[in-house]
Amino acid sequence: MNKKELIKAVATKTGFSQKDITEVVDVILGTISDTLVDGNEVNIAGFGKFLVQERAAREGVNPRTGEALHIEASKTPKFKPGKALKDAVK
């Protein structure tokens, strides 16, 4: 399911217009992104937790040349599903 399909499904279930649902989805996703950029977590009870994971600097290998290279430390978004979501998927 992509974003457009999600919006259509929510609009069908709620009776709201797709335009209204699009605005709500955009605000929710934007708020989650902004919160992660600020270094904070978003915890949605029963669904899961969005957080920022820090990756340490490390040494890697260029697959084309076999040459060793340094990979800088970085941050990446991560999602940890909650117990209710894990149980629902089983």
Buried (B, 14 or more C-beta within 10 A) or exposed (E): EEEEEEBBEBBEEEEEEEEEBBEEBEEEEEEBEEBBEEEEEBEEEEBBBBBBEEEEEEEEEEEEEEEEEEEEEEEEEEEEEBEEBEEEEE
